[in-house]
Amino acid sequence: MRIARRKAGLREALEGARRDGLRIGLVPTMGALHEGHLSLVREARRSCGVVVVSLFVNPTQFGPGEDLEAYPRDEARDAELLEAESVDLLYAPSRDEIYPPGFATRVEVSGLTEVLCGDHSRRGHEHFRGVTTVVAKLLNSVGPDVAYFGQKDAQQAAVLRRMVADLDFPVAIETLATVREHDGLAMSSRNRYLDDGERGRAAALHRALEAASASAARGATVEAAIDAARSELAAAGIEPEYLEARDAEDMTPVENFNGRPILVALAARIGPARLIDNVVIEPRRD
């Protein structure tokens, strides 16, 4: 596995692949890799001739008081995991390589970014502006045919699909199923912040989403399904930052489960960690 730290080295490393017409897959990450990341890498390996993984803890998507400095970093371990998955190229740029002196451009998607995480403890849509800016730079630098993201970050994936469509990026955005721990907790780099007691309570997030999904399957209203989820959280002593049902593609509020896929999404602070999760409820076939 080659490691590139500058755009020039990245592009030079991919020249042969482009010349040979190989399909290039990109898995953007902030490191601290876990099985969720590796599931994306394996899908990229399965469907692409060349696999690139980026590793960059993006400062512009962290707000004041968030965990930028504490965010786990272990590049050597991450590199070992990626090499074991036969990744071809690791792109691990410095902050100055991504945001050189004088950098003054931002990429912003409106409409999808002011709700859910954009409306709760994420500085409005500024968080997503940091995400879209860095992903736009990565897409331009790598030039992949397809980029892979996890369903756990469903709002982020919807925002990136909109950015790619609006700005005519020649790339497909693939969203893969959330990888979970044995008790259903979505895998996240922030799970390591939890002590044993907090870790046990965190499993209620998935139980809450399962309760909402089961309620919907029984024909319950959106309100009743959300109430079922809220009850599961309350039993674990968790007050969510948000727990909402929205259209899975455009993030607009919904009143029923008929017609389009519906995203039931939640965020909650448990101990020092802010955790998110979601489930997509497909239209009922009446």
HUSULSUL-V360005 format. One record per residue. N is the residue number from 1. RES is the residue in one small letter. OMEGA is omega in degrees with one decimal (* if undefined). BURIAL is + if it has 16 or more other ideal C-beta (glycine too) atoms within 10 Angstrom, else -. Layout:
# HUSULSUL-V360005
N/RES/OMEGA/BURIAL, N/RES/OMEGA/BURIAL
This chain:
# HUSULSUL-V360005
1/m/176.6/-, 2/r/175.5/-, 3/i/177.2/+, 4/a/179.5/+, 5/r/178.8/-, 6/r/-177.9/-, 7/k/-178.3/+, 8/a/178.5/-, 9/g/176.9/-, 10/l/-176.9/+, 11/r/177.5/-, 12/e/-178.8/-, 13/a/-177.6/+, 14/l/-177.8/+, 15/e/-178.2/-, 16/g/179.6/-, 17/a/179.8/+, 18/r/-179.9/-, 19/r/-178.2/-, 20/d/178.0/-, 21/g/-179.5/-, 22/l/176.4/-, 23/r/-176.5/-, 24/i/177.0/+, 25/g/179.5/+, 26/l/172.1/+, 27/v/178.7/+, 28/p/178.6/+, 29/t/169.4/+, 30/m/178.7/+, 31/g/-173.7/+, 32/a/-168.2/+, 33/l/175.8/+, 34/h/-173.6/+, 35/e/176.2/-, 36/g/175.9/+, 37/h/-175.2/+, 38/l/175.4/+, 39/s/176.0/+, 40/l/179.1/+, 41/v/-178.3/+, 42/r/177.0/+, 43/e/176.3/+, 44/a/178.7/+, 45/r/-178.4/+, 46/r/-169.3/-, 47/s/-176.5/-, 48/c/176.9/+, 49/g/179.1/-, 50/v/-179.3/+, 51/v/176.2/+, 52/v/173.1/+, 53/v/174.6/+, 54/s/179.0/+, 55/l/-179.2/+, 56/f/175.1/+, 57/v/-168.7/+, 58/n/-174.5/+, 59/p/-173.9/-, 60/t/176.0/+, 61/q/174.6/+, 62/f/176.9/+, 63/g/175.2/-, 64/p/179.6/-, 65/g/175.2/-, 66/e/-163.5/-, 67/d/-179.5/-, 68/l/-176.6/-, 69/e/-178.2/-, 70/a/-175.2/-, 71/y/-173.2/+, 72/p/-180.0/-, 73/r/176.6/-, 74/d/-174.5/-, 75/e/-178.1/-, 76/a/177.9/-, 77/r/179.9/-, 78/d/-179.1/+, 79/a/178.0/+, 80/e/179.6/-, 81/l/-178.4/+, 82/l/177.9/+, 83/e/178.7/-, 84/a/177.8/-, 85/e/176.9/+, 86/s/172.6/-, 87/v/-177.5/+, 88/d/-171.0/+, 89/l/173.1/+, 90/l/176.6/+, 91/y/-175.7/+, 92/a/-175.3/+, 93/p/172.8/+, 94/s/176.8/-, 95/r/-178.6/-, 96/d/177.1/-, 97/e/178.6/+, 98/i/-178.2/+, 99/y/-178.6/+, 100/p/177.6/-, 101/p/-178.8/-, 102/g/-179.8/-, 103/f/-171.5/-, 104/a/-175.3/-, 105/t/176.0/-, 106/r/175.0/-, 107/v/-172.9/+, 108/e/175.1/-, 109/v/179.8/+, 110/s/173.2/-, 111/g/-179.6/-, 112/l/-167.1/+, 113/t/-177.4/+, 114/e/-176.6/-, 115/v/177.6/+, 116/l/-178.1/+, 117/c/178.4/+, 118/g/-177.2/+, 119/d/-175.2/-, 120/h/171.8/-, 121/s/178.1/-, 122/r/179.1/+, 123/r/-177.9/-, 124/g/-177.2/-, 125/h/178.9/+, 126/e/176.5/+, 127/h/-178.1/+, 128/f/174.7/+, 129/r/174.6/+, 130/g/179.5/+, 131/v/-176.1/+, 132/t/179.0/+, 133/t/-177.2/+, 134/v/179.4/+, 135/v/175.6/+, 136/a/178.2/+, 137/k/179.3/+, 138/l/178.8/+, 139/l/178.5/+, 140/n/-177.1/-, 141/s/-176.9/+, 142/v/-175.8/+, 143/g/-177.1/+, 144/p/170.3/+, 145/d/-178.7/+, 146/v/176.1/+, 147/a/-170.2/+, 148/y/178.9/+, 149/f/-178.5/+, 150/g/180.0/+, 151/q/177.6/+, 152/k/178.2/+, 153/d/-172.5/+, 154/a/179.9/+, 155/q/177.3/+, 156/q/-179.4/+, 157/a/178.7/+, 158/a/178.1/+, 159/v/-178.9/+, 160/l/175.4/+, 161/r/179.0/+, 162/r/178.6/+, 163/m/-178.1/+, 164/v/179.3/+, 165/a/-175.4/-, 166/d/-175.8/-, 167/l/174.1/-, 168/d/172.0/-, 169/f/-180.0/+, 170/p/-176.4/-, 171/v/172.9/+, 172/a/174.8/-, 173/i/178.9/+, 174/e/178.6/+, 175/t/-176.2/+, 176/l/-175.1/+, 177/a/176.8/-, 178/t/175.0/+, 179/v/-171.2/+, 180/r/172.2/+, 181/e/-175.4/+, 182/h/-179.2/-, 183/d/175.3/-, 184/g/179.8/+, 185/l/178.6/+, 186/a/177.9/+, 187/m/-178.7/+, 188/s/175.9/+, 189/s/-178.4/+, 190/r/177.6/+, 191/n/-178.1/+, 192/r/175.3/-, 193/y/-170.8/+, 194/l/169.5/+, 195/d/-173.1/-, 196/d/-179.6/-, 197/g/178.6/-, 198/e/179.6/-, 199/r/177.9/+, 200/g/179.0/-, 201/r/-175.3/+, 202/a/179.1/+, 203/a/179.6/+, 204/a/179.0/+, 205/l/179.9/+, 206/h/177.6/+, 207/r/179.1/+, 208/a/179.6/+, 209/l/175.9/+, 210/e/178.8/-, 211/a/177.7/+, 212/a/-179.1/+, 213/s/179.2/+, 214/a/177.6/-, 215/s/178.7/+, 216/a/-179.9/+, 217/a/178.6/-, 218/r/178.4/-, 219/g/-178.8/-, 220/a/173.7/+, 221/t/175.1/-, 222/v/-179.2/+, 223/e/-179.8/-, 224/a/178.9/-, 225/a/177.4/+, 226/i/177.7/+, 227/d/178.4/-, 228/a/177.9/+, 229/a/-178.9/+, 230/r/178.6/+, 231/s/177.4/-, 232/e/179.1/+, 233/l/-179.1/+, 234/a/179.3/-, 235/a/177.8/-, 236/a/179.3/+, 237/g/-177.4/-, 238/i/173.1/+, 239/e/-174.9/-, 240/p/169.2/+, 241/e/171.3/+, 242/y/174.3/-, 243/l/-168.9/+, 244/e/172.7/+, 245/a/-178.0/+, 246/r/173.9/+, 247/d/-172.1/-, 248/a/-177.1/+, 249/e/-175.1/-, 250/d/174.0/-, 251/m/175.5/+, 252/t/178.6/-, 253/p/179.8/-, 254/v/-179.7/+, 255/e/178.8/-, 256/n/-176.4/-, 257/f/-178.1/+, 258/n/169.1/-, 259/g/-175.1/-, 260/r/174.3/-, 261/p/-176.8/-, 262/i/177.0/+, 263/l/168.7/+, 264/v/-171.6/+, 265/a/177.6/+, 266/l/171.5/+, 267/a/179.4/+, 268/a/172.4/+, 269/r/177.3/-, 270/i/-172.6/+, 271/g/-178.3/-, 272/p/-171.1/-, 273/a/169.4/+, 274/r/-174.4/+, 275/l/176.0/+, 276/i/176.2/+, 277/d/-178.9/+, 278/n/171.0/+, 279/v/175.0/+, 280/v/179.3/+, 281/i/-177.2/+, 282/e/-179.7/-, 283/p/175.9/-, 284/r/175.8/-, 285/r/-176.1/-, 286/d/*/-
